[in-house]
Amino acid sequence: MKGVRGKSVFYADVFLLVHFFFEYILLKIVQMFLGGSKSRLRLLAGAALGGSVDTLLFLCPVPPGLGYLINYLLVPLLELSVCFRLRSPGAYVKAMMVLYLTALCMGGFLNWLCEQIPFVRKHGMHLMTFIIAVCFWGACLHRAVCIMRTERRLEQCIRQVELTINGKQIHCSGLMDTGNSLYDPISRKPVLILERGELFKNQITIQKQQYRVIPYHSLGTKRGVLEGFVANEVSFTEEDERAEGQVIRRQNVVIGIYEGTLSKDGAYQMILHPML
């Protein structure tokens, strides 16, 4: 996308990309100082807002006073509102001061580069665009590789599980979680975690003598109690290189009941224990 301003050619997409990149850097630095929300999506949305407004103001000039009001007050306030959960006027003032100071330092640094380094002064805009494009696509590629690696590791840790409870079976996917260190305090057996929805879906009723109360502690919850029961049998196929294809069966396994959803994308409904 390009247009002509005077005798020069203006590339709106390049202008937008450059401003989006610098807005993201500014907001990232503000986030580091404020210690606010860690959501990358919020930062991207704020940077997209700032870059879009900068591009529109360049394409559609407004009176200087209104332009300053939009560029230096309204847009920063909107960006901060999108990126951070600021709850008081004092928090907004602090965030604005950090944003302005960071923008001032960054602008001064870029001006110094252009003045002191002839190559940057000669190819300033083109060089900056190239660097931003490389950083942008490099970040996208790095993110894609990380996602693929995570999904591959997750797939390798998932087992197809069959639970037998009072003559009925539950077939679900279980995550072999090495971080699960939960044990039944009475039998000292390892505890597996199952979504309550699986019991409802398979119309399974737990008998009174099967119930267990399992104390636990975790980050954010010093002490808690997990409702559980004893399943007649659990079996799954081991996919470890040393025992690939071996069917693991355990009798009288203690199961903790989880009230919510264990996996956001439904990849698994159960958490297995490494000592099973």
Sequence and secondary structure as in RCSB ss.txt:
>XXXX:A:sequence
MKGVRGKSVFYADVFLLVHFFFEYILLKIVQMFLGGSKSRLRLLAGAALGGSVDTLLFLCPVPPGLGYLINYLLV
PLLELSVCFRLRSPGAYVKAMMVLYLTALCMGGFLNWLCEQIPFVRKHGMHLMTFIIAVCFWGACLHRAVCIMRT
ERRLEQCIRQVELTINGKQIHCSGLMDTGNSLYDPISRKPVLILERGELFKNQITIQKQQYRVIPYHSLGTKRGV
LEGFVANEVSFTEEDERAEGQVIRRQNVVIGIYEGTLSKDGAYQMILHPML
>XXXX:A:secstr
 EEEETTEEEEHHHHHHHHHHHHHHHHHHHHHHHT    HHHHHHHHHHHHHHHHHHHHS   HHHHHHIIIIIH
HHHHHHHHS   SHHHHHHHHHHHHHHHHHHHHHHHHHHHH HHHHHSHHHHHHHHHHHHHHHHHHHHHHHHHHH
HHHHHHHEEEEEEEETTEEEEEEEEE TT   B TTT  BEEEEEHHHHHHTT    GGGEEEEEEEETTEEEEE
EEEEEEEEEEEE   TTSTT EEEEEEEEEEEESS S TTSS SEEE TT 
